[in-house]
Structure formats: C-alpha cells, structure tokens
Amino acid sequence: MSNIFSRAYSYIRYGDGTHWYGSLQKGQTSFLGGKDKLQISLNDPVVAACMQIRSNLLSKVMFYQQVGDERKTDTDWINLINNPNHLQSKQDCLNQFEYYRLSYGWVYQRPYGAVGVQIPEAVYNLNPKYIEFPNEMKSPIIFTEGDEKEFFEQEFTYNDPDFDSRKIEFNDVMMYFDIANGLSEGKESSVTSPSRLESVIKSVSNIGLGLDAENTIIQTNGRELFSQVNKGEFIKSLSMDKDDRDDIQNKLINQHNVSRGSRSVVTNKPVEWTNISMKLNDLGFVESGANNATYITQMYQVPNVLYTAHMKSNTLGSSDIHRDALIAMYEGVIQPIADDYAATWTAQFGLQDQPIKASFEHVPVMQHIQQMKADKFLKIATAFERLTRSGMSAENIEEMARVQGIDINEE
C-alpha cells in the first residue's frame, strides 16, 4: 500500500561517527517492527503514544442532531452513532477509526442494514490493509451526473483473512482522509490519502535502532578485561600457572549481569584489570531519542507538554500549561476531525435538514472556556451599567466598545 516498505531503511553507525543507510529486500521485516503501517505505528513508543492521546480525546465527543433550534441527543441516528455495532461502543469505534486513519492516512466506514431500511443496523470501520482496488479505475474528474454514477459504482475487494472476500461499491462506504486525498501517486489516489508516518519514518527507525542498541549494550554491560602487566621484561615472560588461572576464572562472578559470553577474561600471564564496558551516556541515546520524539509529536500535532504528561502517566489538563495546550488541541486538531465525521454521516444519509453535529463543550477542560466567557460577559455588563449610570447613552457606549474591538451585542 506504500512504497516505504519496498525500500525499508537499514542503518549502521560506525565507531568513527559516520553513518550508512541501505535498504532491505522487499518483504523483509526490519527494525521498524514490521511491514504494515499499523504494526509499525503500534511498535514505536512515540507514535503509539501520539495515536493514543488523539484517539482518547476524539472518543470523548458528544454527537447531536440539530433539529430547528434544539440539540437532540436521543434520535435514532445518534443512537446508531453512539452504538455503531454489536462489538463496539462509540468510544471503541472512534479509537479504532483514529488508529486506522493516522496509520494508513485514510479509512472507510461500511454501514450494513436490510434493503429498504433507511437507518442501518450497524456501522463498521474497514481495515485499509485488507482493501484491494481494481486494476483499472475511472477518472475522478467528474463532469456529468453519469460520470459521478459510474465512478462511485466501481467496486473494491475487501480481503479480510478471517472471512470471505467481498466486493463493495464506493457508494456504500463513508470515506475519511487524514491529510487530503489526491496527493499520492497511483490509480487509487483520489480515494486514499498519504500517511503522515512516511514523513517521520527515519525518526521512527532511529528510535527503534537506538532502543535496540541500548538493549544490546545493557545485556553486555559490566564486561572487564584482565591482561598482561606491562612492567619489566622478566615479569612479562612469566606465565601464570594453569591451576592458578583456572582458580581465578572460577572464582570470578563471570555470568553476573551478562546474558551472553563471560563477564571477565583472564590471561595466562600476570594480569591487570581494565573496564571495557560501554558508557550509555557517551553515546547520546537520550538526546537523539528526545530529538526524534519531538519530530514525531510535531507531525502528529501533539504538544510536547501533553506528550510528556502522558508518558509520565499524569492527568492531561492537571496544570495551567497542560490545560491551555489541551484546549488548543481540542479546538485546533480534534474538533475538525469530529466535524468531518459528523458531516460525512450527514451527507451519506441525507440528513442536511437535521444535520449531525459534534461538540466537546461537556468535557471538563473545555468548560474553562465557558467560565472565561461568563467572566468576560460579567465584566462587560458591569461596565455597561456603570457607564449608563454616569449618563452615557447606550449608543455611545456601544460605539466606544467597538473602538476597543468589542461588540456588545455579540457578547
């Protein structure tokens, strides 16, 4: 599904500080943790954390139908979106949805129901890994209703290994894209989107290689060398008695803290001791890991303060800095995803007269915004009252407020 797996990177860092990148043969599993995008994402601690943060926030959304001036949360459509199928709740479905969307760059949802029934019986996320597009696809450039009909009547194959393959029309799925469709190469470009994982694949590999190297060093740490004493030709020429050498070898704690080989090496001549362990701090793993983690969190639009709090198992929004970052993420990142989700359901099922909407106003951290609005309104109302008592007309007060960039009528 992506070229990144046919050119998976292999990396070596030599002792002199130089680097080498190569490529593995197609189909070979590499240090990335696998060949599948979802598998790679789940196996990288930073990417997995970013996806978990985003999916957890998204799953807190409240959907409602706008019926006139009322927000309805108990309609049949809202009941379906809150209970999409027999195996998933709204939270489960949205978590899976976001994991698919972020890993592959796109995801489809498939409604299922009896023929002639307007409201489907269930809605499922389709795993993009199992979707196979036709060898030839019609042009996505649509000029007539006939072009549109022919395009969306095309079928793709869903090859779930646990079930029989199924042919599904594009008409019968709801499409969601992470970055934007039409940006990648290939016949399916118009119905897929690139994955943001591709832009940080080297950072992902660096983190994987760093952890592998650190693990190897820890397993071989504590190694020491007993070697010949370099003091005088006569002492150098004397060999250690075999029984003495064997006795030293046996008495050393030779397997402690070492998973492979021996901890200590004993020569057969007078010896001196040298520590040959590698020092982790000298290799820069901490700095390299932090830098690569920052590249990834920025690409996944997760503020560093929230990522750090998540990795330390702190409650998001527990401080003013966290709260402000969390509010900004809800408003700038999560709300647009929820709006797209609701708008897609609205369009798919023809609910434009009573559209489905998404809200996070009920989330505790977002109530801080409501409190700020209430405080602002109270200050404006108090100032308006005092100015009125001083004899200023309402028109003059409104004009003075407009000069300050405040629209009293809107407030």
Contacts in CASP RR format, 6 or more apart in sequence:
PFRMAT RR
TARGET T0000
AUTHOR 0000-0000-0000
METHOD contacts of the structure
MODEL  1
MSNIFSRAYSYIRYGDGTHWYGSLQKGQTSFLGGKDKLQISLNDPVVAAC
MQIRSNLLSKVMFYQQVGDERKTDTDWINLINNPNHLQSKQDCLNQFEYY
RLSYGWVYQRPYGAVGVQIPEAVYNLNPKYIEFPNEMKSPIIFTEGDEKE
FFEQEFTYNDPDFDSRKIEFNDVMMYFDIANGLSEGKESSVTSPSRLESV
IKSVSNIGLGLDAENTIIQTNGRELFSQVNKGEFIKSLSMDKDDRDDIQN
KLINQHNVSRGSRSVVTNKPVEWTNISMKLNDLGFVESGANNATYITQMY
QVPNVLYTAHMKSNTLGSSDIHRDALIAMYEGVIQPIADDYAATWTAQFG
LQDQPIKASFEHVPVMQHIQQMKADKFLKIATAFERLTRSGMSAENIEEM
ARVQGIDINEE
1 37 0 8 1.000
1 104 0 8 1.000
1 128 0 8 1.000
1 129 0 8 1.000
2 37 0 8 1.000
2 195 0 8 1.000
2 198 0 8 1.000
4 197 0 8 1.000
4 198 0 8 1.000
4 201 0 8 1.000
5 26 0 8 1.000
5 27 0 8 1.000
5 35 0 8 1.000
6 26 0 8 1.000
6 27 0 8 1.000
7 23 0 8 1.000
8 23 0 8 1.000
8 24 0 8 1.000
8 28 0 8 1.000
8 30 0 8 1.000
8 32 0 8 1.000
8 35 0 8 1.000
9 21 0 8 1.000
9 22 0 8 1.000
9 23 0 8 1.000
9 24 0 8 1.000
9 30 0 8 1.000
9 201 0 8 1.000
9 202 0 8 1.000
9 205 0 8 1.000
10 21 0 8 1.000
10 22 0 8 1.000
10 23 0 8 1.000
10 24 0 8 1.000
10 30 0 8 1.000
10 31 0 8 1.000
11 19 0 8 1.000
11 20 0 8 1.000
11 21 0 8 1.000
11 22 0 8 1.000
11 31 0 8 1.000
11 205 0 8 1.000
11 206 0 8 1.000
11 209 0 8 1.000
12 19 0 8 1.000
12 20 0 8 1.000
13 19 0 8 1.000
13 20 0 8 1.000
14 20 0 8 1.000
24 30 0 8 1.000
27 35 0 8 1.000
29 35 0 8 1.000
30 205 0 8 1.000
31 205 0 8 1.000
31 208 0 8 1.000
31 209 0 8 1.000
31 212 0 8 1.000
32 40 0 8 1.000
32 43 0 8 1.000
32 44 0 8 1.000
32 201 0 8 1.000
32 204 0 8 1.000
32 205 0 8 1.000
32 208 0 8 1.000
33 39 0 8 1.000
33 40 0 8 1.000
33 43 0 8 1.000
34 40 0 8 1.000
34 43 0 8 1.000
36 129 0 8 1.000
37 103 0 8 1.000
37 104 0 8 1.000
37 129 0 8 1.000
37 195 0 8 1.000
37 197 0 8 1.000
38 99 0 8 1.000
38 100 0 8 1.000
38 103 0 8 1.000
38 104 0 8 1.000
38 127 0 8 1.000
38 129 0 8 1.000
40 47 0 8 1.000
40 103 0 8 1.000
40 197 0 8 1.000
40 204 0 8 1.000
41 47 0 8 1.000
41 48 0 8 1.000
41 51 0 8 1.000
41 99 0 8 1.000
41 102 0 8 1.000
41 103 0 8 1.000
41 197 0 8 1.000
42 48 0 8 1.000
44 204 0 8 1.000
44 207 0 8 1.000
44 208 0 8 1.000
44 296 0 8 1.000
45 207 0 8 1.000
46 203 0 8 1.000
46 204 0 8 1.000
46 207 0 8 1.000
46 292 0 8 1.000
46 293 0 8 1.000
46 296 0 8 1.000
46 297 0 8 1.000
46 307 0 8 1.000
47 197 0 8 1.000
47 200 0 8 1.000
47 204 0 8 1.000
47 296 0 8 1.000
47 300 0 8 1.000
49 302 0 8 1.000
49 307 0 8 1.000
49 310 0 8 1.000
49 311 0 8 1.000
50 102 0 8 1.000
50 296 0 8 1.000
50 297 0 8 1.000
50 300 0 8 1.000
50 302 0 8 1.000
50 307 0 8 1.000
51 98 0 8 1.000
51 99 0 8 1.000
51 102 0 8 1.000
51 103 0 8 1.000
51 300 0 8 1.000
52 310 0 8 1.000
53 302 0 8 1.000
53 306 0 8 1.000
53 307 0 8 1.000
53 310 0 8 1.000
53 316 0 8 1.000
54 98 0 8 1.000
54 102 0 8 1.000
54 300 0 8 1.000
54 301 0 8 1.000
54 302 0 8 1.000
54 333 0 8 1.000
54 334 0 8 1.000
55 94 0 8 1.000
55 95 0 8 1.000
55 97 0 8 1.000
55 98 0 8 1.000
55 99 0 8 1.000
56 95 0 8 1.000
57 326 0 8 1.000
57 329 0 8 1.000
57 330 0 8 1.000
57 334 0 8 1.000
58 94 0 8 1.000
58 95 0 8 1.000
58 97 0 8 1.000
58 98 0 8 1.000
58 334 0 8 1.000
58 337 0 8 1.000
58 338 0 8 1.000
59 90 0 8 1.000
59 91 0 8 1.000
59 94 0 8 1.000
59 95 0 8 1.000
59 98 0 8 1.000
60 360 0 8 1.000
60 363 0 8 1.000
61 94 0 8 1.000
61 334 0 8 1.000
61 338 0 8 1.000
61 341 0 8 1.000
61 358 0 8 1.000
61 359 0 8 1.000
61 360 0 8 1.000
62 73 0 8 1.000
62 358 0 8 1.000
62 359 0 8 1.000
62 360 0 8 1.000
62 361 0 8 1.000
62 362 0 8 1.000
63 73 0 8 1.000
63 78 0 8 1.000
63 81 0 8 1.000
63 82 0 8 1.000
63 90 0 8 1.000
63 342 0 8 1.000
63 356 0 8 1.000
63 357 0 8 1.000
63 358 0 8 1.000
63 359 0 8 1.000
64 71 0 8 1.000
64 72 0 8 1.000
64 73 0 8 1.000
64 78 0 8 1.000
64 356 0 8 1.000
64 357 0 8 1.000
64 359 0 8 1.000
65 71 0 8 1.000
65 72 0 8 1.000
65 73 0 8 1.000
65 75 0 8 1.000
65 77 0 8 1.000
65 78 0 8 1.000
65 351 0 8 1.000
65 354 0 8 1.000
65 355 0 8 1.000
65 356 0 8 1.000
65 357 0 8 1.000
66 72 0 8 1.000
66 354 0 8 1.000
66 355 0 8 1.000
66 356 0 8 1.000
66 357 0 8 1.000
67 75 0 8 1.000
67 354 0 8 1.000
68 354 0 8 1.000
71 357 0 8 1.000
72 78 0 8 1.000
72 354 0 8 1.000
75 354 0 8 1.000
76 119 0 8 1.000
77 119 0 8 1.000
77 345 0 8 1.000
77 349 0 8 1.000
77 351 0 8 1.000
77 356 0 8 1.000
78 356 0 8 1.000
80 119 0 8 1.000
80 120 0 8 1.000
80 123 0 8 1.000
81 90 0 8 1.000
81 123 0 8 1.000
81 345 0 8 1.000
81 356 0 8 1.000
82 89 0 8 1.000
82 90 0 8 1.000
83 89 0 8 1.000
83 90 0 8 1.000
84 90 0 8 1.000
84 93 0 8 1.000
84 122 0 8 1.000
84 123 0 8 1.000
84 124 0 8 1.000
85 93 0 8 1.000
85 122 0 8 1.000
85 123 0 8 1.000
85 124 0 8 1.000
86 122 0 8 1.000
88 96 0 8 1.000
93 123 0 8 1.000
93 125 0 8 1.000
94 341 0 8 1.000
96 125 0 8 1.000
97 107 0 8 1.000
97 109 0 8 1.000
97 125 0 8 1.000
97 176 0 8 1.000
97 341 0 8 1.000
98 337 0 8 1.000
100 107 0 8 1.000
100 125 0 8 1.000
100 127 0 8 1.000
100 128 0 8 1.000
101 107 0 8 1.000
101 176 0 8 1.000
101 177 0 8 1.000
101 178 0 8 1.000
102 178 0 8 1.000
102 195 0 8 1.000
102 196 0 8 1.000
102 197 0 8 1.000
102 300 0 8 1.000
103 195 0 8 1.000
103 197 0 8 1.000
104 128 0 8 1.000
104 129 0 8 1.000
104 192 0 8 1.000
104 195 0 8 1.000
105 128 0 8 1.000
105 177 0 8 1.000
105 178 0 8 1.000
105 179 0 8 1.000
105 192 0 8 1.000
105 193 0 8 1.000
105 194 0 8 1.000
105 195 0 8 1.000
105 196 0 8 1.000
106 128 0 8 1.000
106 175 0 8 1.000
106 176 0 8 1.000
106 177 0 8 1.000
106 178 0 8 1.000
106 181 0 8 1.000
106 191 0 8 1.000
106 192 0 8 1.000
106 193 0 8 1.000
107 125 0 8 1.000
107 126 0 8 1.000
107 128 0 8 1.000
107 176 0 8 1.000
108 125 0 8 1.000
108 126 0 8 1.000
108 128 0 8 1.000
108 131 0 8 1.000
108 173 0 8 1.000
108 174 0 8 1.000
108 175 0 8 1.000
108 176 0 8 1.000
109 123 0 8 1.000
109 124 0 8 1.000
109 125 0 8 1.000
109 126 0 8 1.000
109 173 0 8 1.000
109 174 0 8 1.000
109 176 0 8 1.000
110 123 0 8 1.000
110 124 0 8 1.000
110 126 0 8 1.000
110 168 0 8 1.000
110 172 0 8 1.000
110 173 0 8 1.000
110 174 0 8 1.000
111 120 0 8 1.000
111 122 0 8 1.000
111 123 0 8 1.000
111 172 0 8 1.000
111 174 0 8 1.000
111 348 0 8 1.000
112 120 0 8 1.000
112 121 0 8 1.000
112 122 0 8 1.000
112 123 0 8 1.000
112 124 0 8 1.000
113 120 0 8 1.000
113 121 0 8 1.000
113 122 0 8 1.000
114 121 0 8 1.000
118 349 0 8 1.000
119 349 0 8 1.000
126 158 0 8 1.000
126 173 0 8 1.000
127 160 0 8 1.000
128 192 0 8 1.000
130 158 0 8 1.000
130 159 0 8 1.000
130 160 0 8 1.000
130 161 0 8 1.000
131 156 0 8 1.000
131 157 0 8 1.000
131 158 0 8 1.000
131 159 0 8 1.000
132 156 0 8 1.000
132 157 0 8 1.000
132 158 0 8 1.000
132 159 0 8 1.000
133 156 0 8 1.000
133 187 0 8 1.000
133 188 0 8 1.000
133 191 0 8 1.000
134 154 0 8 1.000
134 155 0 8 1.000
134 156 0 8 1.000
134 157 0 8 1.000
136 187 0 8 1.000
137 154 0 8 1.000
137 187 0 8 1.000
137 188 0 8 1.000
138 147 0 8 1.000
138 150 0 8 1.000
138 151 0 8 1.000
138 154 0 8 1.000
139 147 0 8 1.000
139 151 0 8 1.000
140 151 0 8 1.000
140 182 0 8 1.000
140 189 0 8 1.000
140 190 0 8 1.000
140 191 0 8 1.000
141 147 0 8 1.000
142 148 0 8 1.000
142 151 0 8 1.000
151 170 0 8 1.000
152 169 0 8 1.000
152 170 0 8 1.000
152 171 0 8 1.000
153 169 0 8 1.000
153 170 0 8 1.000
153 171 0 8 1.000
154 169 0 8 1.000
154 170 0 8 1.000
155 167 0 8 1.000
155 168 0 8 1.000
155 169 0 8 1.000
155 170 0 8 1.000
156 167 0 8 1.000
156 168 0 8 1.000
156 170 0 8 1.000
157 165 0 8 1.000
157 166 0 8 1.000
157 167 0 8 1.000
157 168 0 8 1.000
158 165 0 8 1.000
158 166 0 8 1.000
158 167 0 8 1.000
158 168 0 8 1.000
159 165 0 8 1.000
160 166 0 8 1.000
170 191 0 8 1.000
174 344 0 8 1.000
174 345 0 8 1.000
174 348 0 8 1.000
175 181 0 8 1.000
175 191 0 8 1.000
175 344 0 8 1.000
176 340 0 8 1.000
176 341 0 8 1.000
176 344 0 8 1.000
177 192 0 8 1.000
177 193 0 8 1.000
178 193 0 8 1.000
178 195 0 8 1.000
178 196 0 8 1.000
179 193 0 8 1.000
179 194 0 8 1.000
179 196 0 8 1.000
180 193 0 8 1.000
181 189 0 8 1.000
181 190 0 8 1.000
181 191 0 8 1.000
181 192 0 8 1.000
181 193 0 8 1.000
182 189 0 8 1.000
182 190 0 8 1.000
182 192 0 8 1.000
182 193 0 8 1.000
183 189 0 8 1.000
183 193 0 8 1.000
183 194 0 8 1.000
184 192 0 8 1.000
184 193 0 8 1.000
184 194 0 8 1.000
196 299 0 8 1.000
196 300 0 8 1.000
197 204 0 8 1.000
199 299 0 8 1.000
200 295 0 8 1.000
200 296 0 8 1.000
200 299 0 8 1.000
203 292 0 8 1.000
203 293 0 8 1.000
203 295 0 8 1.000
203 296 0 8 1.000
204 292 0 8 1.000
204 296 0 8 1.000
206 288 0 8 1.000
206 289 0 8 1.000
206 292 0 8 1.000
207 289 0 8 1.000
207 292 0 8 1.000
207 293 0 8 1.000
207 296 0 8 1.000
210 285 0 8 1.000
210 288 0 8 1.000
210 289 0 8 1.000
213 283 0 8 1.000
213 285 0 8 1.000
214 280 0 8 1.000
214 285 0 8 1.000
217 278 0 8 1.000
217 280 0 8 1.000
217 283 0 8 1.000
218 280 0 8 1.000
219 258 0 8 1.000
219 259 0 8 1.000
219 260 0 8 1.000
220 258 0 8 1.000
220 259 0 8 1.000
220 260 0 8 1.000
220 278 0 8 1.000
221 257 0 8 1.000
221 258 0 8 1.000
221 277 0 8 1.000
221 278 0 8 1.000
222 257 0 8 1.000
222 258 0 8 1.000
222 263 0 8 1.000
222 275 0 8 1.000
222 277 0 8 1.000
223 258 0 8 1.000
223 263 0 8 1.000
223 264 0 8 1.000
223 276 0 8 1.000
223 277 0 8 1.000
224 263 0 8 1.000
224 264 0 8 1.000
224 265 0 8 1.000
224 273 0 8 1.000
224 274 0 8 1.000
224 275 0 8 1.000
224 276 0 8 1.000
224 277 0 8 1.000
225 264 0 8 1.000
225 265 0 8 1.000
225 273 0 8 1.000
225 274 0 8 1.000
225 275 0 8 1.000
225 276 0 8 1.000
226 248 0 8 1.000
226 264 0 8 1.000
226 265 0 8 1.000
226 266 0 8 1.000
226 267 0 8 1.000
226 271 0 8 1.000
226 272 0 8 1.000
226 273 0 8 1.000
226 274 0 8 1.000
227 265 0 8 1.000
227 267 0 8 1.000
227 271 0 8 1.000
227 272 0 8 1.000
227 274 0 8 1.000
228 236 0 8 1.000
228 267 0 8 1.000
228 269 0 8 1.000
228 270 0 8 1.000
228 271 0 8 1.000
228 272 0 8 1.000
229 235 0 8 1.000
229 236 0 8 1.000
229 269 0 8 1.000
229 270 0 8 1.000
229 271 0 8 1.000
229 272 0 8 1.000
230 236 0 8 1.000
230 272 0 8 1.000
235 270 0 8 1.000
236 269 0 8 1.000
236 270 0 8 1.000
238 269 0 8 1.000
238 270 0 8 1.000
239 268 0 8 1.000
239 269 0 8 1.000
240 267 0 8 1.000
240 268 0 8 1.000
240 269 0 8 1.000
240 270 0 8 1.000
240 271 0 8 1.000
242 268 0 8 1.000
245 266 0 8 1.000
245 267 0 8 1.000
245 268 0 8 1.000
248 266 0 8 1.000
249 264 0 8 1.000
249 266 0 8 1.000
252 263 0 8 1.000
252 264 0 8 1.000
252 266 0 8 1.000
253 263 0 8 1.000
254 262 0 8 1.000
254 263 0 8 1.000
254 264 0 8 1.000
255 262 0 8 1.000
255 263 0 8 1.000
256 263 0 8 1.000
257 263 0 8 1.000
293 307 0 8 1.000
294 304 0 8 1.000
297 303 0 8 1.000
297 304 0 8 1.000
297 307 0 8 1.000
301 329 0 8 1.000
301 333 0 8 1.000
302 329 0 8 1.000
303 325 0 8 1.000
303 328 0 8 1.000
303 329 0 8 1.000
305 321 0 8 1.000
305 322 0 8 1.000
305 325 0 8 1.000
306 316 0 8 1.000
306 322 0 8 1.000
306 325 0 8 1.000
306 326 0 8 1.000
306 329 0 8 1.000
309 315 0 8 1.000
309 316 0 8 1.000
309 317 0 8 1.000
309 318 0 8 1.000
309 322 0 8 1.000
310 316 0 8 1.000
314 322 0 8 1.000
316 322 0 8 1.000
316 326 0 8 1.000
316 365 0 8 1.000
317 323 0 8 1.000
317 325 0 8 1.000
317 326 0 8 1.000
317 365 0 8 1.000
323 365 0 8 1.000
323 368 0 8 1.000
326 365 0 8 1.000
327 365 0 8 1.000
327 366 0 8 1.000
327 368 0 8 1.000
327 369 0 8 1.000
330 360 0 8 1.000
330 363 0 8 1.000
330 365 0 8 1.000
330 366 0 8 1.000
334 360 0 8 1.000
335 358 0 8 1.000
335 360 0 8 1.000
338 358 0 8 1.000
338 360 0 8 1.000
339 357 0 8 1.000
339 358 0 8 1.000
341 358 0 8 1.000
342 355 0 8 1.000
342 356 0 8 1.000
342 357 0 8 1.000
342 358 0 8 1.000
343 355 0 8 1.000
343 356 0 8 1.000
345 351 0 8 1.000
345 356 0 8 1.000
346 352 0 8 1.000
346 355 0 8 1.000
346 356 0 8 1.000
360 366 0 8 1.000
361 367 0 8 1.000
361 370 0 8 1.000
376 411 0 8 1.000
377 411 0 8 1.000
380 401 0 8 1.000
380 406 0 8 1.000
380 408 0 8 1.000
380 411 0 8 1.000
384 397 0 8 1.000
384 408 0 8 1.000
387 397 0 8 1.000
387 400 0 8 1.000
388 394 0 8 1.000
388 397 0 8 1.000
392 400 0 8 1.000
397 408 0 8 1.000
398 408 0 8 1.000
398 409 0 8 1.000
401 407 0 8 1.000
401 408 0 8 1.000
END
